[in-house]
């Protein structure tokens, strides 16, 4: 039990104790029988066990050496049988790969890097547990209070849905905030503009979100001049990219 208690202190993560919530996450993936699943940070293996029971082929990425050893002992049969692989590594250090599904209850403080690191992978659907406020910003629409650079950056890449709010009492140690399960699917329409330039423009706009766009970017089309960041749409961003 010592290793489990140390894990959140080291990695800033809380662990899901409600197995019904874990089952809900796996069900949200869809039909995983015989399909490949990449699991981010399995910890003590709560999700791993359900994934294996549902017949998937699991590749678990675990950075903590204590949990890594626990998982090897707990799932010795599945490891020998080939239905499970455990890699001691950090998900953010992976260069990419192809999996049918990706799942994980991820640390709050690196939710954004993990979300955008998914771009390096080919997958059909991902289910992640994130902080509720982060989830709200992921799915926020232009003109709402939660709308942010994260909202439009996410929409450029993925189709995201907030599937379920998960109360803080479902975790240990109990965090100060609620969480949410989100489903993520790659956007079928790829953003065709350079990522670095896109990020630069979004940073400029959202770091001065109270200003009208005409005071941030030169040579704007007339219809964009009086807009602000909080109502910027993807179509608006396309027009800005065309003149940049």
N, C-alpha and C positions, 0 to 999 in steps of 0.2 A: 504493500500500500504506500510505502514511502515514495516510490518512483512516481506514482500517480499524483501524489500531493505536490511533488516538486515540479512537475511538468508545467502547470499554469504559471508558476513563478518565473520559470526560465523562458517560456515562449509566449506568455501573455494570453494563454488560451484557457477557456473553461471547458469542462467535459460534460457531454450530454449523458444524463442518467436515466432519462425516460425512454425505454425501449419502444414504446408505442410511437413516439415521435420519430425515432430512427426508422421504424418500419414504414411510416408515412413517407419519409424521404426516399427510401428505396422504391416504394410503389410509384412515386412520382417520376422515377426514371423511365418507367414503361416496361416493356417485355425484355427482360435481361437474360432469359434462359439461353445459355450457350454464347452470350455476348461478352465482349471485353469491357471491363470497367477499371478505370484508374481511380484509386481512392487517395485523396490528399490527407495526410496526417491521421491515420487510423487510431492513434492512441491505444487504448486497451482493447480495441477490436469490436466495439458495439455494432457499428455499421458493417464491418467486415463479415461478421458472423451471419448477418441477415443476407448480405449479398451472396455469400456462398450457399446458404440454404435455398436461395432462389435460383441457383444453378448458373451463376455468372462466373466468368474467368477473371479473377481479380489481380491487379497489380497495385500493391499498396506501397506508398512512398512515406516513410516515417523518419524524421530527422533525429529523434531522441533515442539514444542507444539503449536506455532502460526499457522503453516501450518496444523497441525493436527486438530485444531478447524475450520479452513477455509474449509478443506475437508469435515468435518462432516456436515457443513451447506450446502455446495455446492451440496453434493451428498446424502442428507437426504433420498430421495425417494429410491435410489439404496441400501442404507444401510438397510432400512426397508424391502426392497424387497428381500434381500439376495444375490444380485449379486455383492455386494462389502463389504469387511471387511477392516477396517483401524486399524492398530496396531501402537501404539506409541512406537517405538523401533528403535534400530540401527541394520541394516542388519548384521553387523559383530558380533553382540551379539546373533544371532539366531543359534540354534544348528543344524539346517538342516530341511529337509522336502521334500515332493514330490509335484511337480507341472509340468504341461505340458510345460509351458514356463516361462522364467524369463526376465524382461526388466527393463532398467533404464538409466537415464542420470546421471552418477555418478560423484562425486567430483574428480577432477584430482589427488589430493594429496593422495587419498586412493584407487586409481585404482588397484594397485597391490594386496593389501590385499583383496579387493572385488573379483577380478578375481580368486584368489586361494581359497577363502571362498566358491565359487560356488561348489567346490568339495564335500562339505557336503550335497549337494542337489541332488535329482534325477530329471532330466528334459530332455526334448528332444532338446530344442533349446533356446538360450538366445541371446538377442539383447542389446548391451550396447553402449552408447555414451562415448567416451574417448578422451583424447588429441591425436592429430594426430601423434605426435612423438612416443607416447606410442603404438598406433595401429601399426605403422610401425615396431616397435621392436617386437611386438607380432607375426607378420606374417613373419618376416625376415628369410631368408634361409642362411645356412652356406656359408661363403665366401663373404657375402655382408657387407656393412658398418654398417648397423643397427643390425647385428646379435649380440646377447648378451645372458647372462644367462636367461633373461626373455624369449627370443625366444625359447630356447630348453626346458625350464621349462613349457612353454605353450604347446609346441608340444607334450610333454609327456602326457598331460592330455586332450587336446582338439583339435578339428578341427576348425580353426579360419579363417575367411575371412574378409578382409577390404571391406566393402560394399559401402561406400560413404564418401567422404570428405565433411565436413560441415564448411563453412567459419565462421570466428569469429563474423561477423555481424549478425548472426542468434541468438545471445544470448544477454542477458542483465544481469549485465553490460557487455560491450564488453570485452572479455578477450584478452590477448596479443598473443594468439596462436589459430590456427585452430583446429578443432576437427574431429572425424571420427566415423562413425557407424560401429561396428564390429558384425558379427554373430559368435556364439560359439556353438559347439555341442560336447558332451562328446566323447572322443576317444574310439571307440569300443574295442581297444586292450589296456588292462590295464597294466600299468607299474608294474612289479612284484617285484621290488627291494624296500628295506626299504626307506621310504621318508627321514628320518633323515640322513642316509648315503648318499643318492643321493644328498641332498642339501649340505652336507658337501663337497663332491667331486666337485660339480659344483662351490661352493664358492672358493675352492682352485684353480681350473682351471681358472676361469674368473677373479679372483683378481690378477692373474699373466698372463694375456692374451697374453703378448708379448713373454713369455717364451715358449720353446718347451715342450711338455708334459713329455719328458724323464727327464726334470729338475724339475718336480713337483711331479710325481708319479713313484714309483719304480716298477720294474718287468713288465714293459709294453710289450705287443706284439710288434714285430719289426715294423709292419706297422703303429703303432701309435706314435713311438718315436719322429719323426720330425714334427708331427702335432702341431698346436697351437689352442687355444680356438676358434678363429674366423672361423675355418672350422670343428669343432667338430660336428659329426652327432649323432643321437640317436643310431645307430648301434655301433659307436665308444664308446659311453657311456656304452652300454651293456657290451662290452668287458672289460672296466675298472671296472665295477661293479663285474664282474666274478672273478677278482683277488683281490678284496678289502675285 
